[in-house]
Amino acid sequence: MQKPSSSLRLVIVGGVAAGASAAARARRLSESASIILLERGPDVSFANCGLPYYVGGEIAQRAALAVQTPQTLKALLNLDVRTSTEAVAIDRPGKRVQVRSLGSGTTEWLPYDNLLLAPGAVPLRPALPGIDDARIFTLRSLQDMDRIKAAAVEAKRVAVIGAGFIGLEMAEQFVRLGKQVTLVELLDQVLPPLDKPMTLFIEDELRRHGIDLILGDGIESFDCGAALTCRLKSARRIEADLVVLSIGVRPDSALARDAGLALGPRGHIRVNEFMQTSDPDIYAAGDAIESNDLVTGDPASVPLGGPANRQGRLVADHIFAPTLAKPWPGLLGTAIVRVFDVSAGLTGWSEKRLRAAGRPYRTITVNDSQHAGYFPGAKPIILKLLWDPETGRVLGAQAAGLAGVDKRLDVLATALAGKLTIDDLAQLELAYAPPFGAAKDIVNLAGFAACNTRDGLVTPVETLQDDPNVQILDVRPPALVQSHPLPRPATANIPLAALRLRLGELDRSRPVVTVCALGKTAYFAARILAQNGFQVSCLTGGIRAHWDPRSPAKLPTP
Ligand SMILES: Cc1cc2nc3c(=O)[nH]c(=O)nc-3n(C[C@H](O)[C@H](O)[C@H](O)COP(=O)(O)OP(=O)(O)OC[C@H]3O[C@@H](n4cnc5c(N)ncnc54)[C@H](O)[C@@H]3O)c2cc1C
């Protein structure tokens, strides 16, 4: 029989995001429960997401990263915090966990009524030749951060391996420190969770800041002489004084595995909608777990701070106030990164994931400004939307731009959580005054464009096919046509204002693709042509959404 919550003994393994969040909520629900927080490292409840910014000096005070200390957690929450203490075994029938003090080496068994496993994830460090060189780092803890910051003092050349969220943040911070930075990514794009066209702005920004970006190449080995040389699969070599590996993480789930708890195919701890593992007295939360995808319900794991904190809170609710506990809705993978002046992120499914999973989808890309174009400071923003062709339900979104990206991603994450459709997006009433937004926000525009597609008013295409039968109508102003030539010459360059008068320059028997800089003018042109009997489609997002940042001309701006 479950003990009354007042006398419950809760032991938590892992004292950072999920673990500390669970402990704090548990105490707020029960003043008299025994709550022990075990942490292998010397710190609890620190801001891991802030680590790159202290390396680069943008966060000046190290103390700012220590959100709580064992002392404050004792004083504020009466928690029994044991740092430098590792949980090494679980005796499930006996309901006790064995812990080892990393200082003294002594071990003891702690009884529990409920156990929470919040051990997080470990950065990948593949067994490559030379990987143990002291100049090669990964970043997870405050101590990793201190080591990188110290090594960066002398380092002139830095190689960052992996252009995901953490790799990009580190590359940016090393540039801030005046280092010569090389960023290597195995895929042919940065930010692997996004679709490639949406990452081009980040690529452009990295190169604009002097970062040597190497895509489609991976690390093969390290030569560890006086100089540290990274050998890439392409045989290219990069000399570096300091290397940061940010190529992903794996769940730190050995304790759960050894205790016989059910794991997913990649080693994540399986949990139900209340974060209970295959043993209902043992919960798990954070980077180490596999829960479900919010959109599809399929198994999913997302190593991000938001889910970890909320899952920890849910665990405390389920133990101490089960009637308050709401089942976990699932993961969206909402994430964002800032790279110098550009931000980019996503929520829900990307096009490449949908395609790989064989799920039906439709997509459009729209460009606009983060607020009314006439108001000073308007900055470009681009938004890609994916939806279910049958129901119109939003499946995912990605955004990139110089301002306002976070706000749009958050609106769209809320739309996904609320199972909203493209019609809902078209009708959303969002905060508007010229310094903040537009009367038709880019989220509304995405809804309009998606509905137009669904309703057959426009047929979007994502590339300019090489089919000689297809006529390409470029409706950009002549100056832009010259400065940013299309990959394939247009059949006709007719600015929108002249189009109705010059329809005779196009062949009505052949299909037409309309092209402009941002997508909107091409849509207007497509409507004119469609109503004049042409078979027409329109390059979604304009050439801006497809611009190769390696091209000598800069990305077209609105
Ligand atoms: C550099 C960096 C930047 C990040 N930036 C962002 C960001 O901007 N946005 C975002 O959403 N997420 C970000 N994240 C991810 C986010 O920090 C994690 O998703 C989140 O911390 C996971 O929480 P967790 O509680 O599962 O694990 P953690 O916060 O990693 O905590 C797990 C703790 O458990 C301890 N532990 C493990 N095993 C044992 C054991 N047997 N005994 C005792 N203790 C144990 C570990 O030492 C560790 O301290 C970032 C992560 C890093 C490393």
The ligand as an SDF file (V2000), in Angstrom:
LIG
                    3D

 53 58  0  0  0  0  0  0  0  0999 V2000
   26.0490   23.2590  -23.3820 C   0  0  0  0  0  0  0  0  0  0  0  0
   24.5910   22.9470  -23.3640 C   0  0  0  0  0  0  0  0  0  0  0  0
   23.6860   23.8850  -23.8340 C   0  0  0  0  0  0  0  0  0  0  0  0
   22.3350   23.5910  -23.8460 C   0  0  0  0  0  0  0  0  0  0  0  0
   21.4640   24.5380  -24.3120 N   0  0  0  0  0  0  0  0  0  0  0  0
   20.1460   24.2830  -24.2960 C   0  0  0  0  0  0  0  0  0  0  0  0
   19.2200   25.2490  -24.7110 C   0  0  0  0  0  0  0  0  0  0  0  0
   19.5880   26.3750  -25.0880 O   0  0  0  0  0  0  0  0  0  0  0  0
   17.9070   24.9340  -24.6980 N   0  0  0  0  0  0  0  0  0  0  0  0
   17.4660   23.7150  -24.2670 C   0  0  0  0  0  0  0  0  0  0  0  0
   16.2520   23.4750  -24.2500 O   0  0  0  0  0  0  0  0  0  0  0  0
   18.3250   22.7710  -23.8480 N   0  0  0  0  0  0  0  0  0  0  0  0
   19.6420   23.0290  -23.8530 C   0  0  0  0  0  0  0  0  0  0  0  0
   20.5190   22.0810  -23.4150 N   0  0  0  0  0  0  0  0  0  0  0  0
   19.9900   20.7630  -23.0090 C   0  0  0  0  0  0  0  0  0  0  0  0
   19.5130   20.7860  -21.5780 C   0  0  0  0  0  0  0  0  0  0  0  0
   20.5010   21.3120  -20.7610 O   0  0  0  0  0  0  0  0  0  0  0  0
   19.1690   19.3800  -21.1760 C   0  0  0  0  0  0  0  0  0  0  0  0
   18.1430   18.9240  -22.0170 O   0  0  0  0  0  0  0  0  0  0  0  0
   18.6900   19.2690  -19.7530 C   0  0  0  0  0  0  0  0  0  0  0  0
   19.6530   19.7500  -18.8620 O   0  0  0  0  0  0  0  0  0  0  0  0
   18.3950   17.7990  -19.4300 C   0  0  0  0  0  0  0  0  0  0  0  0
   18.0150   17.6900  -18.1200 O   0  0  0  0  0  0  0  0  0  0  0  0
   18.2370   16.3490  -17.3110 P   0  0  0  0  0  0  0  0  0  0  0  0
   17.7850   16.6150  -15.9320 O   0  0  0  0  0  0  0  0  0  0  0  0
   17.6720   15.2260  -18.0510 O   0  0  0  0  0  0  0  0  0  0  0  0
   19.8080   16.1260  -17.3290 O   0  0  0  0  0  0  0  0  0  0  0  0
   20.9500   17.0590  -16.7700 P   0  0  0  0  0  0  0  0  0  0  0  0
   20.4800   18.4500  -16.6330 O   0  0  0  0  0  0  0  0  0  0  0  0
   22.1370   16.8060  -17.6140 O   0  0  0  0  0  0  0  0  0  0  0  0
   21.2070   16.4770  -15.3270 O   0  0  0  0  0  0  0  0  0  0  0  0
   21.5520   15.1460  -15.1270 C   0  0  0  0  0  0  0  0  0  0  0  0
   22.4950   15.0540  -13.9330 C   0  0  0  0  0  0  0  0  0  0  0  0
   22.4620   13.7260  -13.4480 O   0  0  0  0  0  0  0  0  0  0  0  0
   23.7260   13.4090  -12.9150 C   0  0  0  0  0  0  0  0  0  0  0  0
   23.8590   11.9570  -12.8420 N   0  0  0  0  0  0  0  0  0  0  0  0
   23.8340   11.0770  -13.8840 C   0  0  0  0  0  0  0  0  0  0  0  0
   23.9340    9.8160  -13.4230 N   0  0  0  0  0  0  0  0  0  0  0  0
   24.0330    9.8920  -12.0850 C   0  0  0  0  0  0  0  0  0  0  0  0
   24.1640    8.9280  -11.0640 C   0  0  0  0  0  0  0  0  0  0  0  0
   24.2180    7.6210  -11.3210 N   0  0  0  0  0  0  0  0  0  0  0  0
   24.2470    9.3470   -9.7810 N   0  0  0  0  0  0  0  0  0  0  0  0
   24.1890   10.6750   -9.4900 C   0  0  0  0  0  0  0  0  0  0  0  0
   24.0660   11.6310  -10.4250 N   0  0  0  0  0  0  0  0  0  0  0  0
   23.9760   11.2480  -11.7060 C   0  0  0  0  0  0  0  0  0  0  0  0
   24.6740   14.0490  -13.9130 C   0  0  0  0  0  0  0  0  0  0  0  0
   25.9280   14.3090  -13.3060 O   0  0  0  0  0  0  0  0  0  0  0  0
   23.9390   15.3370  -14.2950 C   0  0  0  0  0  0  0  0  0  0  0  0
   24.4260   16.4530  -13.5960 O   0  0  0  0  0  0  0  0  0  0  0  0
   21.8820   22.3470  -23.3730 C   0  0  0  0  0  0  0  0  0  0  0  0
   22.7920   21.3980  -22.8750 C   0  0  0  0  0  0  0  0  0  0  0  0
   24.1340   21.6990  -22.8650 C   0  0  0  0  0  0  0  0  0  0  0  0
   25.0990   20.6740  -22.3390 C   0  0  0  0  0  0  0  0  0  0  0  0
  1  2  1  0
  2  3  1  0
  2 52  2  0
  3  4  2  0
  4  5  1  0
  4 50  1  0
  5  6  2  0
  6  7  1  0
  6 13  1  0
  7  8  2  0
  7  9  1  0
  9 10  1  0
 10 11  2  0
 10 12  1  0
 12 13  2  0
 13 14  1  0
 14 15  1  0
 14 50  1  0
 15 16  1  0
 16 17  1  0
 16 18  1  0
 18 19  1  0
 18 20  1  0
 20 21  1  0
 20 22  1  0
 22 23  1  0
 23 24  1  0
 24 25  2  0
 24 26  1  0
 24 27  1  0
 27 28  1  0
 28 29  2  0
 28 30  1  0
 28 31  1  0
 31 32  1  0
 32 33  1  0
 33 34  1  0
 33 48  1  0
 34 35  1  0
 35 36  1  0
 35 46  1  0
 36 37  1  0
 36 45  1  0
 37 38  2  0
 38 39  1  0
 39 40  1  0
 39 45  2  0
 40 41  1  0
 40 42  2  0
 42 43  1  0
 43 44  2  0
 44 45  1  0
 46 47  1  0
 46 48  1  0
 48 49  1  0
 50 51  2  0
 51 52  1  0
 52 53  1  0
M  END
$$$$
